[in-house]
């Protein structure tokens, strides 16, 4: 009885570690989306840098830098298996960034901008559901193939034994 209790405690510890790992990874993914707005934060707090590395100003440098750093954070988070729902934040933020590239006059509260970002997130979620459905369908099909293969082998074995017993 003592062995079972200690095993249950170990399993609870593993589940907690897995959940904590996934939560941490999800935070990194969310941070990768929020990082895209760091240039707005530094303007709000009037932070200036000494070197803009050839860009027009320090704000533009930060914006371009975070555009490159955000996917790296997602790549770092990926092995820790973040919750899929956490990817909605960077999808939303990148969707807004795409509109701002082509229509910089839109403000964050512009209806068109928000509809585009929300629509992008919905399409992303629909795509994930579709991919999950295809994966389940493919696994089910493979399971049926394996089951058929096993039944076929059993039938061949039975037929061989009957043939051998008749001779």
C-alpha positions, -999 to +999 in steps of 0.1 A: +000+000+000+029+024+008+044+017-026+011+027-044+009+059-024+045+069-032+039+061-069+008+084-069+028+112-054+055+108-080+028+109-108+013+141-092+048+156-092+053+147-129+020+161-139+028+193-120+062+196-137+046+191-171+019+216-165+044+241-152+066+235-183+037+240-207+026+271-188+061+286-190+063+278-227+028+294-232+041+325-214+070+327-238+047+324-268+024+351-254+055+373-247+066+369-282+034+385-294+035+412-268+071+419-276+060+434-309+047+464-290+079+472-271+085+501-294+052+517-283+062+512-247+096+529-250+079+559-267+053+560-239+081+561-212+103+583-234+132+559-235+158+568-261+189+548-272+223+561-281+226+540-312+199+533-338+221+510-359+214+528-391+176+530-387+158+563-388+154+563-350+157+541-319+120+533-320+123+518-355+153+498-345+134+483-315+104+475-338+126+457-364+146+440-336+114+426-319+100+415-352+130+392-355+133+383-318+096+373-314+098+341-336+130+331-318+110+331-285+084+309-301+111+285-313+126+283-278+091+277-263+082+249-288+101+220-272+082+227-239+049+221-256+030+253-251-008+253-251-020+259-286-043+287-274-013+308-264-005+312-301-035+333-306-017+363-290+012+364-315-012+357-344-033+387-333-003+409-328+013+400-361-020+405-379-021+441-366+015+445-376+008+435-411-020+460-415+002+487-400+029+480-425+005+488-454-018+512-436+002+531-410-025+557-405-048+532-387-048+536-350-051+506-326-088+513-319-097+514-356-126+489-364-110+476-396-078+468-378-095+449-350-118+430-374-088+420-395-068+408-364-098+389-349-106+374-383-069+362-386-072+346-352-104+329-361-089+316-393-058+304-373-081+285-349-101+270-377-069+259-394-057+242-362-090+224-358-088+212-394-053+200-390-063+182-358-093+166-376-070+154-404-046+139-379-073+120-361-088+108-394-053+096-405-046+078-372-080+061-374-074+051-410-040+037-400-055+018-370-081+003-393-053-008-417-034-024-389-065-042-376-073-055-411-036-067-415-039-086-382-072-102-391-058-111-425-028-128-409-051-147-385-072-159-414-041-170-434-028-189-403-062-206-398-064-216-435-028-229-434-035-250-403-067-264-419-049-272-451-021-289-433-045-309-411-065-321-442-034-335-459 
